[in-house]
Amino acid sequence: MKAKSSATVAGTVTADRAVGLLLGALGVLAFSLSLPTTRVAVQQLDPWFVAFGRAVGAALLAWAYLRFTGAPRPTGAQWRRLAVVAVGVVVGFPLFTSLALTTQTAAHGAVVVTVLPATTAVFAVLRAGERPPVLFWVASAGGLAAVLAFLVVSGAVHGALTAADLFLLAAVILCGLGYAEGGALARELGGARTICWALLLALPATLPATLVAASAHPPRADAAAWSAFGYLTAISMFLGFFAWYAGLARGGIARVGQIQLAQPVLTLLWSALLLGETVTPASIGAAVVVLGCVVLIQRTRGARTDRPAAAGTAHVQSRASRRARSRSA
């Protein structure tokens, strides 16, 4: 990293909905294998080791990337926001999903995690100042209702949520916060540098936790479990965020974040193909409903307030420049 440049210039990412949606879709494709691979890994590896070890491995990749690109260091304010990202996506989501999937199937977890887009949208309003239109919220509520109905029908015994469901819901809340904060910060740092700096910031916590977990339960696993761990490290915890945060920054956090409602469909497919898990009619029904909500959300046409503020300012400045040139002509 170049010491001579200690501040990162803000407002370097411009709004482009089409590119944002494409990048977001690539991120969702990468993340759709996270739950199945986590399920494979935690069957033989300690869940604490899986959660924190993959963050340590990804941090090493992040250090190499930042070193190679000569990325400038974030500002003080950006470091504080990166801490929120780290708590949400580097620590919170991996830990709670690893704990949940020691007893629950990836197929079940896939449907529970469809609450994540709605959570991300709420934090996009609270943390990024976005204002999606009313129809957006109606469609998001429909997807959320489908997930809650699924939990009541298939995940609850005697009307109560299981411990695994509570772990998954905790993961969703923390991850939604990390997605929204990271998407907003990616407008200044870029998607790749946002996740890289967050991984390095979390390293003083993730490295000791990994060493303690490895000491308590020495990692021993077959090739399948280690391959799953490798995927979680290189793709789910690292490269997938390059596309995901860049997509959120360009297309709007709330809107692009809703693409993840399609993720359970992909995860259910991977769970059936790779793990041989039974996909219940309730799972399929909930997935179809939330997928329909994705389509409806992407057809909403709100005001420019659901776009990044920096991009909106650039648009106004560009329009003012055109008027000035027209008058001078």
Disulfide bonds with the S-S distance in Angstrom:
none
